[in-house]
Amino acid sequence: MSVHEKKYTNRLIHEKSPYLLQHAHNPVDWFPWGPEAFQKAKREGKPVFVSIGYS
C-alpha cells in the first residue's frame, strides 16, 4: 500500500527513524521530539505524551 492509499498520515512521515516511520500512518497527531510539540502543548494547556519505543 502506498502513502497515497493510506487514510491518515502524520508528521512522522518526514522522519528517518524506522521506529518513527512505523507510526507515520497511525490516526494520532504524533510530533517528533522538538520545540513544535512543546509549544503546541503549552499553547493548548495539554500534557505531552512521550513514547520511548518498545522491544
PyMOL Python script that loads the backbone (N, CA, C, O; Angstrom):
from pymol import cmd

cmd.read_pdbstr("""\
ATOM      1  N   MET A   1       0.851  -1.179   0.000  1.00  0.00           N
ATOM      2  CA  MET A   1       0.000   0.000   0.000  1.00  0.00           C
ATOM      3  C   MET A   1       0.894   1.238   0.000  1.00  0.00           C
ATOM      4  O   MET A   1       1.813   1.333   0.814  1.00  0.00           O
ATOM      5  N   SER A   2       0.644   2.165  -0.879  1.00  0.00           N
ATOM      6  CA  SER A   2       1.466   3.375  -0.969  1.00  0.00           C
ATOM      7  C   SER A   2       0.992   4.432   0.018  1.00  0.00           C
ATOM      8  O   SER A   2      -0.085   4.317   0.602  1.00  0.00           O
ATOM      9  N   VAL A   3       1.812   5.463   0.195  1.00  0.00           N
ATOM     10  CA  VAL A   3       1.454   6.574   1.085  1.00  0.00           C
ATOM     11  C   VAL A   3       0.131   7.186   0.647  1.00  0.00           C
ATOM     12  O   VAL A   3      -0.668   7.602   1.486  1.00  0.00           O
ATOM     13  N   HIS A   4      -0.104   7.243  -0.651  1.00  0.00           N
ATOM     14  CA  HIS A   4      -1.318   7.874  -1.165  1.00  0.00           C
ATOM     15  C   HIS A   4      -2.572   7.046  -0.883  1.00  0.00           C
ATOM     16  O   HIS A   4      -3.683   7.570  -0.957  1.00  0.00           O
ATOM     17  N   GLU A   5      -2.411   5.767  -0.562  1.00  0.00           N
ATOM     18  CA  GLU A   5      -3.549   4.903  -0.277  1.00  0.00           C
ATOM     19  C   GLU A   5      -3.893   4.879   1.209  1.00  0.00           C
ATOM     20  O   GLU A   5      -4.927   4.328   1.588  1.00  0.00           O
ATOM     21  N   LYS A   6      -3.065   5.453   2.041  1.00  0.00           N
ATOM     22  CA  LYS A   6      -3.301   5.451   3.486  1.00  0.00           C
ATOM     23  C   LYS A   6      -4.386   6.459   3.832  1.00  0.00           C
ATOM     24  O   LYS A   6      -4.495   7.514   3.207  1.00  0.00           O
ATOM     25  N   LYS A   7      -5.191   6.119   4.841  1.00  0.00           N
ATOM     26  CA  LYS A   7      -6.261   7.024   5.271  1.00  0.00           C
ATOM     27  C   LYS A   7      -5.707   8.215   6.037  1.00  0.00           C
ATOM     28  O   LYS A   7      -6.271   9.308   5.983  1.00  0.00           O
ATOM     29  N   TYR A   8      -4.610   8.010   6.745  1.00  0.00           N
ATOM     30  CA  TYR A   8      -4.088   9.061   7.610  1.00  0.00           C
ATOM     31  C   TYR A   8      -2.568   9.056   7.548  1.00  0.00           C
ATOM     32  O   TYR A   8      -1.948   7.993   7.588  1.00  0.00           O
ATOM     33  N   THR A   9      -1.977  10.211   7.453  1.00  0.00           N
ATOM     34  CA  THR A   9      -0.523  10.351   7.505  1.00  0.00           C
ATOM     35  C   THR A   9      -0.203  11.524   8.417  1.00  0.00           C
ATOM     36  O   THR A   9      -0.738  12.619   8.243  1.00  0.00           O
ATOM     37  N   ASN A  10       0.668  11.292   9.389  1.00  0.00           N
ATOM     38  CA  ASN A  10       1.031  12.359  10.327  1.00  0.00           C
ATOM     39  C   ASN A  10       2.454  12.852  10.059  1.00  0.00           C
ATOM     40  O   ASN A  10       3.089  12.425   9.094  1.00  0.00           O
ATOM     41  N   ARG A  11       2.949  13.738  10.899  1.00  0.00           N
ATOM     42  CA  ARG A  11       4.272  14.363  10.734  1.00  0.00           C
ATOM     43  C   ARG A  11       5.433  13.381  10.712  1.00  0.00           C
ATOM     44  O   ARG A  11       6.499  13.693  10.182  1.00  0.00           O
ATOM     45  N   LEU A  12       5.239  12.215  11.274  1.00  0.00           N
ATOM     46  CA  LEU A  12       6.344  11.265  11.354  1.00  0.00           C
ATOM     47  C   LEU A  12       6.771  10.745   9.988  1.00  0.00           C
ATOM     48  O   LEU A  12       7.832  10.133   9.865  1.00  0.00           O
ATOM     49  N   ILE A  13       5.972  10.975   8.975  1.00  0.00           N
ATOM     50  CA  ILE A  13       6.313  10.536   7.621  1.00  0.00           C
ATOM     51  C   ILE A  13       7.602  11.191   7.129  1.00  0.00           C
ATOM     52  O   ILE A  13       8.239  10.678   6.209  1.00  0.00           O
ATOM     53  N   HIS A  14       7.992  12.308   7.723  1.00  0.00           N
ATOM     54  CA  HIS A  14       9.195  13.034   7.307  1.00  0.00           C
ATOM     55  C   HIS A  14      10.443  12.631   8.092  1.00  0.00           C
ATOM     56  O   HIS A  14      11.524  13.173   7.856  1.00  0.00           O
ATOM     57  N   GLU A  15      10.304  11.690   9.021  1.00  0.00           N
ATOM     58  CA  GLU A  15      11.429  11.275   9.858  1.00  0.00           C
ATOM     59  C   GLU A  15      12.248  10.177   9.181  1.00  0.00           C
ATOM     60  O   GLU A  15      11.778   9.531   8.245  1.00  0.00           O
ATOM     61  N   LYS A  16      13.469   9.972   9.658  1.00  0.00           N
ATOM     62  CA  LYS A  16      14.353   8.940   9.109  1.00  0.00           C
ATOM     63  C   LYS A  16      14.335   7.659   9.938  1.00  0.00           C
ATOM     64  O   LYS A  16      14.672   6.588   9.432  1.00  0.00           O
ATOM     65  N   SER A  17      13.951   7.761  11.189  1.00  0.00           N
ATOM     66  CA  SER A  17      13.969   6.617  12.093  1.00  0.00           C
ATOM     67  C   SER A  17      12.947   5.558  11.668  1.00  0.00           C
ATOM     68  O   SER A  17      11.776   5.884  11.472  1.00  0.00           O
ATOM     69  N   PRO A  18      13.369   4.301  11.524  1.00  0.00           N
ATOM     70  CA  PRO A  18      12.411   3.241  11.191  1.00  0.00           C
ATOM     71  C   PRO A  18      11.292   3.127  12.231  1.00  0.00           C
ATOM     72  O   PRO A  18      10.141   2.865  11.884  1.00  0.00           O
ATOM     73  N   TYR A  19      11.638   3.326  13.514  1.00  0.00           N
ATOM     74  CA  TYR A  19      10.616   3.261  14.567  1.00  0.00           C
ATOM     75  C   TYR A  19       9.556   4.334  14.349  1.00  0.00           C
ATOM     76  O   TYR A  19       8.362   4.041  14.406  1.00  0.00           O
ATOM     77  N   LEU A  20       9.974   5.564  14.101  1.00  0.00           N
ATOM     78  CA  LEU A  20       9.005   6.641  13.898  1.00  0.00           C
ATOM     79  C   LEU A  20       8.203   6.427  12.621  1.00  0.00           C
ATOM     80  O   LEU A  20       7.002   6.694  12.592  1.00  0.00           O
ATOM     81  N   LEU A  21       8.849   5.954  11.579  1.00  0.00           N
ATOM     82  CA  LEU A  21       8.146   5.722  10.316  1.00  0.00           C
ATOM     83  C   LEU A  21       7.065   4.646  10.443  1.00  0.00           C
ATOM     84  O   LEU A  21       6.069   4.681   9.721  1.00  0.00           O
ATOM     85  N   GLN A  22       7.258   3.695  11.357  1.00  0.00           N
ATOM     86  CA  GLN A  22       6.225   2.674  11.595  1.00  0.00           C
ATOM     87  C   GLN A  22       4.909   3.300  12.027  1.00  0.00           C
ATOM     88  O   GLN A  22       3.841   2.724  11.814  1.00  0.00           O
ATOM     89  N   HIS A  23       4.984   4.466  12.627  1.00  0.00           N
ATOM     90  CA  HIS A  23       3.806   5.110  13.204  1.00  0.00           C
ATOM     91  C   HIS A  23       3.319   6.304  12.389  1.00  0.00           C
ATOM     92  O   HIS A  23       2.465   7.064  12.846  1.00  0.00           O
ATOM     93  N   ALA A  24       3.851   6.467  11.202  1.00  0.00           N
ATOM     94  CA  ALA A  24       3.501   7.607  10.354  1.00  0.00           C
ATOM     95  C   ALA A  24       2.069   7.553   9.828  1.00  0.00           C
ATOM     96  O   ALA A  24       1.542   8.560   9.356  1.00  0.00           O
ATOM     97  N   HIS A  25       1.443   6.386   9.908  1.00  0.00           N
ATOM     98  CA  HIS A  25       0.067   6.267   9.414  1.00  0.00           C
ATOM     99  C   HIS A  25      -0.915   5.952  10.541  1.00  0.00           C
ATOM    100  O   HIS A  25      -2.052   5.553  10.288  1.00  0.00           O
ATOM    101  N   ASN A  26      -0.475   6.131  11.775  1.00  0.00           N
ATOM    102  CA  ASN A  26      -1.395   5.990  12.909  1.00  0.00           C
ATOM    103  C   ASN A  26      -2.347   7.170  12.914  1.00  0.00           C
ATOM    104  O   ASN A  26      -1.948   8.282  12.567  1.00  0.00           O
ATOM    105  N   PRO A  27      -3.593   6.955  13.299  1.00  0.00           N
ATOM    106  CA  PRO A  27      -4.532   8.082  13.373  1.00  0.00           C
ATOM    107  C   PRO A  27      -4.324   8.900  14.651  1.00  0.00           C
ATOM    108  O   PRO A  27      -5.263   9.166  15.401  1.00  0.00           O
ATOM    109  N   VAL A  28      -3.078   9.285  14.872  1.00  0.00           N
ATOM    110  CA  VAL A  28      -2.679  10.074  16.038  1.00  0.00           C
ATOM    111  C   VAL A  28      -1.854  11.235  15.505  1.00  0.00           C
ATOM    112  O   VAL A  28      -1.046  11.052  14.596  1.00  0.00           O
ATOM    113  N   ASP A  29      -2.046  12.412  16.051  1.00  0.00           N
ATOM    114  CA  ASP A  29      -1.306  13.586  15.597  1.00  0.00           C
ATOM    115  C   ASP A  29       0.071  13.621  16.257  1.00  0.00           C
ATOM    116  O   ASP A  29       0.392  14.557  16.990  1.00  0.00           O
ATOM    117  N   TRP A  30       0.886  12.588  15.991  1.00  0.00           N
ATOM    118  CA  TRP A  30       2.214  12.492  16.586  1.00  0.00           C
ATOM    119  C   TRP A  30       3.132  13.607  16.094  1.00  0.00           C
ATOM    120  O   TRP A  30       3.048  14.050  14.948  1.00  0.00           O
ATOM    121  N   PHE A  31       4.001  14.044  16.984  1.00  0.00           N
ATOM    122  CA  PHE A  31       5.055  15.002  16.653  1.00  0.00           C
ATOM    123  C   PHE A  31       6.386  14.327  16.940  1.00  0.00           C
ATOM    124  O   PHE A  31       6.483  13.575  17.910  1.00  0.00           O
ATOM    125  N   PRO A  32       7.408  14.563  16.139  1.00  0.00           N
ATOM    126  CA  PRO A  32       8.741  14.112  16.538  1.00  0.00           C
ATOM    127  C   PRO A  32       9.214  14.998  17.696  1.00  0.00           C
ATOM    128  O   PRO A  32       8.672  16.081  17.917  1.00  0.00           O
ATOM    129  N   TRP A  33      10.222  14.531  18.428  1.00  0.00           N
ATOM    130  CA  TRP A  33      10.753  15.308  19.550  1.00  0.00           C
ATOM    131  C   TRP A  33      11.265  16.646  19.038  1.00  0.00           C
ATOM    132  O   TRP A  33      12.071  16.697  18.108  1.00  0.00           O
ATOM    133  N   GLY A  34      10.798  17.725  19.645  1.00  0.00           N
ATOM    134  CA  GLY A  34      11.278  19.036  19.239  1.00  0.00           C
ATOM    135  C   GLY A  34      10.396  20.141  19.777  1.00  0.00           C
ATOM    136  O   GLY A  34       9.359  19.866  20.382  1.00  0.00           O
ATOM    137  N   PRO A  35      10.789  21.386  19.568  1.00  0.00           N
ATOM    138  CA  PRO A  35      10.087  22.525  20.147  1.00  0.00           C
ATOM    139  C   PRO A  35       8.643  22.673  19.673  1.00  0.00           C
ATOM    140  O   PRO A  35       7.805  23.165  20.429  1.00  0.00           O
ATOM    141  N   GLU A  36       8.333  22.265  18.457  1.00  0.00           N
ATOM    142  CA  GLU A  36       6.967  22.425  17.948  1.00  0.00           C
ATOM    143  C   GLU A  36       5.952  21.695  18.833  1.00  0.00           C
ATOM    144  O   GLU A  36       4.880  22.227  19.121  1.00  0.00           O
ATOM    145  N   ALA A  37       6.289  20.489  19.258  1.00  0.00           N
ATOM    146  CA  ALA A  37       5.385  19.708  20.108  1.00  0.00           C
ATOM    147  C   ALA A  37       5.155  20.404  21.452  1.00  0.00           C
ATOM    148  O   ALA A  37       4.024  20.488  21.930  1.00  0.00           O
ATOM    149  N   PHE A  38       6.232  20.898  22.052  1.00  0.00           N
ATOM    150  CA  PHE A  38       6.116  21.532  23.364  1.00  0.00           C
ATOM    151  C   PHE A  38       5.420  22.888  23.284  1.00  0.00           C
ATOM    152  O   PHE A  38       4.686  23.266  24.198  1.00  0.00           O
ATOM    153  N   GLN A  39       5.644  23.606  22.217  1.00  0.00           N
ATOM    154  CA  GLN A  39       4.953  24.886  22.034  1.00  0.00           C
ATOM    155  C   GLN A  39       3.450  24.673  21.888  1.00  0.00           C
ATOM    156  O   GLN A  39       2.657  25.416  22.466  1.00  0.00           O
ATOM    157  N   LYS A  40       3.057  23.660  21.117  1.00  0.00           N
ATOM    158  CA  LYS A  40       1.633  23.382  20.931  1.00  0.00           C
ATOM    159  C   LYS A  40       0.995  22.941  22.246  1.00  0.00           C
ATOM    160  O   LYS A  40      -0.101  23.388  22.584  1.00  0.00           O
ATOM    161  N   ALA A  41       1.669  22.072  22.985  1.00  0.00           N
ATOM    162  CA  ALA A  41       1.143  21.607  24.270  1.00  0.00           C
ATOM    163  C   ALA A  41       0.961  22.775  25.237  1.00  0.00           C
ATOM    164  O   ALA A  41      -0.058  22.867  25.921  1.00  0.00           O
ATOM    165  N   LYS A  42       1.929  23.648  25.291  1.00  0.00           N
ATOM    166  CA  LYS A  42       1.841  24.809  26.183  1.00  0.00           C
ATOM    167  C   LYS A  42       0.705  25.730  25.760  1.00  0.00           C
ATOM    168  O   LYS A  42      -0.077  26.184  26.595  1.00  0.00           O
ATOM    169  N   ARG A  43       0.618  26.002  24.477  1.00  0.00           N
ATOM    170  CA  ARG A  43      -0.423  26.884  23.938  1.00  0.00           C
ATOM    171  C   ARG A  43      -1.823  26.331  24.227  1.00  0.00           C
ATOM    172  O   ARG A  43      -2.741  27.093  24.530  1.00  0.00           O
ATOM    173  N   GLU A  44      -1.983  25.007  24.134  1.00  0.00           N
ATOM    174  CA  GLU A  44      -3.291  24.383  24.328  1.00  0.00           C
ATOM    175  C   GLU A  44      -3.521  23.901  25.755  1.00  0.00           C
ATOM    176  O   GLU A  44      -4.590  23.378  26.070  1.00  0.00           O
ATOM    177  N   GLY A  45      -2.519  24.075  26.622  1.00  0.00           N
ATOM    178  CA  GLY A  45      -2.654  23.652  28.013  1.00  0.00           C
ATOM    179  C   GLY A  45      -2.820  22.146  28.151  1.00  0.00           C
ATOM    180  O   GLY A  45      -3.589  21.673  28.988  1.00  0.00           O
ATOM    181  N   LYS A  46      -2.098  21.398  27.331  1.00  0.00           N
ATOM    182  CA  LYS A  46      -2.211  19.937  27.327  1.00  0.00           C
ATOM    183  C   LYS A  46      -0.884  19.305  27.729  1.00  0.00           C
ATOM    184  O   LYS A  46       0.176  19.901  27.540  1.00  0.00           O
ATOM    185  N   PRO A  47      -0.946  18.087  28.288  1.00  0.00           N
ATOM    186  CA  PRO A  47       0.297  17.387  28.621  1.00  0.00           C
ATOM    187  C   PRO A  47       0.961  16.842  27.361  1.00  0.00           C
ATOM    188  O   PRO A  47       0.352  16.796  26.292  1.00  0.00           O
ATOM    189  N   VAL A  48       2.205  16.435  27.504  1.00  0.00           N
ATOM    190  CA  VAL A  48       2.950  15.821  26.408  1.00  0.00           C
ATOM    191  C   VAL A  48       3.070  14.331  26.715  1.00  0.00           C
ATOM    192  O   VAL A  48       3.515  13.951  27.797  1.00  0.00           O
ATOM    193  N   PHE A  49       2.678  13.500  25.773  1.00  0.00           N
ATOM    194  CA  PHE A  49       2.810  12.051  25.896  1.00  0.00           C
ATOM    195  C   PHE A  49       4.072  11.655  25.147  1.00  0.00           C
ATOM    196  O   PHE A  49       4.207  11.941  23.958  1.00  0.00           O
ATOM    197  N   VAL A  50       4.994  11.000  25.838  1.00  0.00           N
ATOM    198  CA  VAL A  50       6.262  10.625  25.220  1.00  0.00           C
ATOM    199  C   VAL A  50       6.319   9.112  25.051  1.00  0.00           C
ATOM    200  O   VAL A  50       6.143   8.363  26.012  1.00  0.00           O
ATOM    201  N   SER A  51       6.563   8.678  23.837  1.00  0.00           N
ATOM    202  CA  SER A  51       6.765   7.259  23.550  1.00  0.00           C
ATOM    203  C   SER A  51       8.254   7.048  23.345  1.00  0.00           C
ATOM    204  O   SER A  51       8.862   7.685  22.486  1.00  0.00           O
ATOM    205  N   ILE A  52       8.846   6.153  24.133  1.00  0.00           N
ATOM    206  CA  ILE A  52      10.286   5.913  24.020  1.00  0.00           C
ATOM    207  C   ILE A  52      10.589   4.620  23.268  1.00  0.00           C
ATOM    208  O   ILE A  52      11.728   4.154  23.268  1.00  0.00           O
ATOM    209  N   GLY A  53       9.594   4.050  22.639  1.00  0.00           N
ATOM    210  CA  GLY A  53       9.800   2.839  21.863  1.00  0.00           C
ATOM    211  C   GLY A  53       9.447   1.595  22.653  1.00  0.00           C
ATOM    212  O   GLY A  53       8.930   1.662  23.768  1.00  0.00           O
ATOM    213  N   TYR A  54       9.737   0.477  22.054  1.00  0.00           N
ATOM    214  CA  TYR A  54       9.456  -0.808  22.678  1.00  0.00           C
ATOM    215  C   TYR A  54      10.411  -1.836  22.106  1.00  0.00           C
ATOM    216  O   TYR A  54      11.068  -1.600  21.093  1.00  0.00           O
ATOM    217  N   SER A  55      10.479  -2.974  22.769  1.00  0.00           N
ATOM    218  CA  SER A  55      11.370  -4.030  22.266  1.00  0.00           C
ATOM    219  C   SER A  55      10.614  -5.322  22.094  1.00  0.00           C
ATOM    220  O   SER A  55      11.193  -6.326  21.680  1.00  0.00           O
TER     221      SER A  55
END
""", "prot")
cmd.dss("prot")
cmd.show_as("cartoon", "prot")
cmd.util.cbc("prot")
cmd.orient("prot")
